[in-house]
């Protein structure tokens, strides 16, 4: 039976690298996959999943209006898919996560979604909240805070490296905009 998986972590924990490795494993065995990434993330180019290890792969960009189930079903009809992989899954809508569950439950295609659990103030993203509710399997990918404890939170920083406690939920960036921290240091950073 196909399952819906949610792999979540703080920034820079290796989510995209892990996704690209899973994709490689399927393709190496002659199996077809379909990759998606958030259209809002154009750091490596539109429709490109890239890791900090300089590995990348083309992907179908999605936004809030994308009908992921229809796109996957059309591709699956053309030639069977062994797996669907989603990067930046926190940017999915709740309805799109429901589509992913449908793909696993009804169409029979495993779906591996990778993303952040919370934003820079510790609030759940819509897509992450729905994935936490629906996923058959939840997997935390570990990262490390500067103190050596497990990093579970993302602190947004300004150009001078100071923590930011206000702003839009979605602001794409990497090491230049975010620092992964344990909850204790996250709370201290936001408190000033």
C-alpha positions as CSV (number, residue, x, y, z in Angstrom):
1,X,0.0,0.0,0.0
2,X,1.3,3.4,-0.9
3,X,1.9,6.0,1.9
4,X,2.1,9.7,2.3
5,X,5.4,10.6,4.1
6,X,6.3,14.0,5.6
7,X,10.1,14.6,6.1
8,X,10.4,17.8,8.1
9,X,13.3,19.7,9.6
10,X,14.7,23.1,10.3
11,X,16.6,25.1,7.7
12,X,19.8,23.6,6.3
13,X,19.2,20.1,7.7
14,X,19.5,18.4,4.2
15,X,15.9,18.0,3.2
16,X,16.5,18.7,-0.5
17,X,19.6,16.5,-0.5
18,X,17.6,13.7,1.0
19,X,14.9,14.2,-1.6
20,X,17.3,14.2,-4.4
21,X,19.0,11.0,-3.1
22,X,15.6,9.3,-2.9
23,X,14.8,10.4,-6.5
24,X,18.2,9.0,-7.6
25,X,17.5,5.7,-5.9
26,X,14.2,5.2,-7.8
27,X,15.6,6.3,-11.1
28,X,18.7,4.1,-10.7
29,X,16.4,1.2,-10.6
30,X,14.6,2.2,-13.7
31,X,11.5,3.7,-12.0
32,X,9.9,6.9,-13.0
33,X,9.4,9.7,-10.5
34,X,7.8,13.1,-10.6
35,X,9.3,16.0,-8.7
36,X,7.6,19.2,-7.5
37,X,8.9,22.4,-5.8
38,X,7.4,25.6,-4.8
39,X,7.2,28.2,-7.5
40,X,8.1,30.9,-5.0
41,X,11.5,29.4,-4.4
42,X,13.7,30.5,-7.4
43,X,17.0,30.5,-5.7
44,X,18.4,27.8,-8.1
45,X,16.0,28.8,-10.9
46,X,12.3,28.3,-11.5
47,X,11.4,24.6,-11.2
48,X,14.8,23.4,-9.9
49,X,15.4,21.5,-6.7
50,X,19.0,22.1,-5.5
51,X,20.9,21.1,-2.4
52,X,23.8,22.9,-0.8
53,X,25.9,20.0,-1.9
54,X,25.5,21.3,-5.5
55,X,23.2,18.5,-6.6
56,X,20.1,19.5,-8.5
57,X,17.2,18.2,-10.6
58,X,14.3,19.7,-12.6
59,X,10.9,19.8,-11.0
60,X,7.4,21.0,-11.7
61,X,6.8,24.3,-9.9
62,X,3.6,24.5,-7.9
63,X,1.7,27.4,-6.4
64,X,-1.6,27.7,-4.5
65,X,-3.6,27.2,-7.7
66,X,-1.8,24.1,-8.9
67,X,-3.9,20.9,-9.2
68,X,-1.1,18.5,-8.2
69,X,-3.4,15.4,-8.4
70,X,-4.4,16.2,-12.0
71,X,-0.8,16.8,-13.0
72,X,0.4,13.5,-11.4
73,X,-2.5,11.5,-12.8
74,X,-1.9,12.7,-16.3
75,X,1.8,11.8,-16.1
76,X,1.0,8.5,-14.5
77,X,-1.4,7.6,-17.4
78,X,1.4,8.4,-19.9
79,X,3.8,6.0,-18.1
80,X,3.5,4.6,-14.6
81,X,5.1,6.6,-11.8
82,X,6.8,4.9,-8.9
83,X,6.9,7.9,-6.6
84,X,6.1,11.6,-6.3
85,X,8.5,13.8,-4.4
86,X,7.6,17.3,-3.1
87,X,10.2,19.9,-2.0
88,X,9.3,23.0,0.0
89,X,6.1,21.2,1.1
90,X,5.3,23.8,3.7
91,X,4.1,26.0,0.8
92,X,1.3,23.5,-0.1
93,X,-2.3,24.4,0.6
94,X,-4.3,22.1,2.9
95,X,-6.3,21.1,-0.2
96,X,-3.1,20.1,-2.1
97,X,-2.0,17.9,0.9
98,X,-5.5,16.3,0.6
99,X,-4.6,15.6,-3.1
100,X,-1.3,14.0,-2.0
101,X,-3.2,11.7,0.4
102,X,-5.6,10.8,-2.5
103,X,-2.6,10.0,-4.7
104,X,-1.3,7.6,-2.1
105,X,-4.6,6.1,-1.0
106,X,-6.5,5.9,-4.3
107,X,-4.0,6.1,-7.2
108,X,-1.5,4.0,-5.3
109,X,1.6,6.2,-5.7
110,X,3.9,6.8,-2.7
111,X,4.3,10.5,-2.0
112,X,7.4,11.9,-0.2
113,X,7.0,15.5,1.0
114,X,9.9,17.4,2.4
115,X,9.6,20.8,4.2
116,X,9.8,23.0,7.2
117,X,7.5,22.4,10.1
118,X,7.3,26.0,11.4
119,X,8.1,29.5,10.2
120,X,10.5,32.1,11.7
121,X,8.2,32.9,14.6
122,X,7.4,29.2,15.4
123,X,4.0,29.1,13.7
124,X,3.0,26.1,11.6
125,X,2.8,26.6,7.8
126,X,-0.6,25.6,6.3
127,X,0.9,22.7,4.3
128,X,3.0,21.5,7.2
129,X,0.0,21.5,9.6
130,X,-2.1,19.4,7.2
131,X,0.9,17.0,6.5
132,X,1.3,16.6,10.3
133,X,-2.4,15.7,10.5
134,X,-2.6,13.3,7.4
135,X,0.8,11.8,6.8
136,X,1.1,8.0,7.3
137,X,4.8,8.5,8.3
138,X,6.4,11.5,10.0
139,X,10.2,11.7,9.8
140,X,12.3,14.4,11.4
141,X,15.6,15.1,9.7
142,X,18.0,16.3,12.3
143,X,20.0,19.5,12.4
144,X,22.2,21.0,15.0
145,X,22.1,24.4,16.9
146,X,25.3,26.3,17.6
147,X,25.1,24.9,21.2
148,X,25.2,21.3,19.9
149,X,21.5,20.5,20.7
150,X,19.0,19.5,18.1
151,X,17.9,22.5,16.0
152,X,14.1,22.5,15.5
153,X,13.4,26.2,14.9
154,X,14.3,28.7,12.2
155,X,15.3,32.3,13.1
156,X,15.1,34.8,10.4
157,X,17.9,37.3,10.4
158,X,18.4,40.7,8.8
159,X,21.4,41.9,6.8
160,X,23.3,42.6,10.0
161,X,22.6,39.1,11.4
162,X,20.1,40.3,14.0
163,X,16.9,38.2,14.6
164,X,13.7,39.4,13.0
165,X,10.4,38.8,14.8
166,X,7.9,40.4,12.4
167,X,7.2,40.1,8.7
168,X,5.6,38.0,6.0
169,X,5.5,34.3,6.7
170,X,7.0,33.5,3.3
171,X,10.4,34.9,2.6
172,X,12.6,32.6,0.7
173,X,16.3,32.5,1.7
174,X,19.1,30.3,2.8
175,X,22.0,30.9,5.2
176,X,21.9,34.6,4.4
177,X,18.3,34.9,5.9
178,X,17.9,32.0,8.4
179,X,19.7,30.2,11.2
180,X,18.6,26.9,12.6
181,X,18.4,26.8,16.5
182,X,17.2,24.8,19.3
183,X,14.0,26.0,21.0
184,X,15.9,27.6,23.9
185,X,18.1,29.7,21.7
186,X,15.2,30.5,19.3
187,X,13.2,31.8,22.2
188,X,16.1,33.9,23.5
189,X,16.8,35.3,20.0
190,X,13.2,36.4,19.5
191,X,13.1,37.9,23.0
192,X,16.0,40.2,22.0
